[in-house]
């Protein structure tokens, strides 16, 4: 299973990224990280988006999703109600 976490760089706190990477390591999953730059129509400017692709066994990736979903609402709430964190699963595509 493959899961993508898309995080807007300027609005996500480093503590969330550290938690994500620590959890990936703890669950013996692998990840690829890269940056995308897109025009955000809501904010009317270009924003950098960090994309973290996580892959591993279905059980471990599902456990990672469960643990990280708890923080999604909190992170988006801190960003003034705007969605700065999106999660995509290979099952949803």
C-alpha positions as CSV (number, residue, x, y, z in Angstrom):
1,X,0.0,0.0,0.0
2,X,1.2,3.5,-0.8
3,X,0.0,6.7,1.1
4,X,0.8,10.3,0.2
5,X,0.9,13.0,2.7
6,X,0.8,16.5,1.1
7,X,1.8,19.3,3.5
8,X,2.0,23.0,2.8
9,X,5.5,23.9,4.0
10,X,4.7,27.4,5.4
11,X,1.7,26.4,7.4
12,X,2.7,23.0,8.9
13,X,4.7,23.0,12.1
14,X,8.0,21.1,12.1
15,X,6.8,19.0,15.1
16,X,4.2,17.4,12.8
17,X,6.9,16.5,10.3
18,X,9.1,15.1,13.0
19,X,6.2,13.0,14.3
20,X,5.5,11.7,10.8
21,X,9.1,10.7,10.1
22,X,9.5,9.1,13.5
23,X,6.3,7.1,13.1
24,X,7.4,6.0,9.6
25,X,10.7,4.8,11.1
26,X,9.1,3.1,14.1
27,X,6.7,1.1,11.8
28,X,9.5,0.0,9.5
29,X,7.9,1.8,6.5
30,X,9.9,3.4,3.6
31,X,9.3,6.9,2.3
32,X,10.2,9.3,-0.6
33,X,10.0,13.0,0.0
34,X,10.0,15.8,-2.6
35,X,8.8,19.3,-2.9
36,X,6.2,20.7,-5.4
37,X,5.5,24.3,-6.0
38,X,2.0,25.2,-7.1
39,X,-0.1,28.3,-7.4
40,X,-2.7,28.4,-4.6
41,X,-5.8,30.2,-5.8
42,X,-7.1,30.6,-2.3
43,X,-4.1,32.4,-1.0
44,X,-3.2,34.0,-4.4
45,X,0.4,33.1,-4.3
46,X,2.8,30.2,-5.0
47,X,3.2,27.8,-2.1
48,X,5.6,24.9,-1.6
49,X,4.1,21.6,-0.8
50,X,6.0,18.7,0.7
51,X,4.9,15.4,-0.6
52,X,5.8,12.3,1.5
53,X,5.1,9.0,-0.2
54,X,5.0,6.2,2.4
55,X,5.0,2.5,1.3
56,X,5.1,-0.7,3.2
57,X,2.9,-3.6,4.3
58,X,-0.8,-2.9,4.4
59,X,-0.9,-3.4,8.2
60,X,1.8,-1.0,9.0
61,X,0.7,1.7,6.5
62,X,-2.9,1.4,7.9
63,X,-1.5,1.8,11.4
64,X,0.4,4.9,10.3
65,X,-2.7,6.4,8.7
66,X,-4.7,5.8,11.9
67,X,-2.1,7.5,14.1
68,X,-1.6,10.5,11.8
69,X,-5.3,11.1,11.1
70,X,-5.6,12.1,14.8
71,X,-3.5,15.1,14.1
72,X,-5.0,16.2,10.7
73,X,-7.9,18.0,12.3
74,X,-5.7,19.8,14.8
75,X,-3.1,20.9,12.2
76,X,-5.8,22.2,9.9
77,X,-7.5,24.0,12.8
78,X,-4.2,25.8,13.7
79,X,-3.9,27.0,10.1
80,X,-7.0,29.2,10.5
81,X,-9.5,26.6,9.3
82,X,-7.8,26.2,5.9
83,X,-6.8,22.7,4.8
84,X,-3.0,22.5,4.7
85,X,-2.7,18.7,5.1
86,X,-4.1,16.2,2.7
87,X,-3.7,12.4,2.9
88,X,-4.2,10.2,-0.2
89,X,-4.2,6.4,0.0
90,X,-3.6,4.1,-2.9
91,X,-7.0,2.5,-2.1
92,X,-8.8,5.8,-2.6
93,X,-7.3,6.5,-6.1
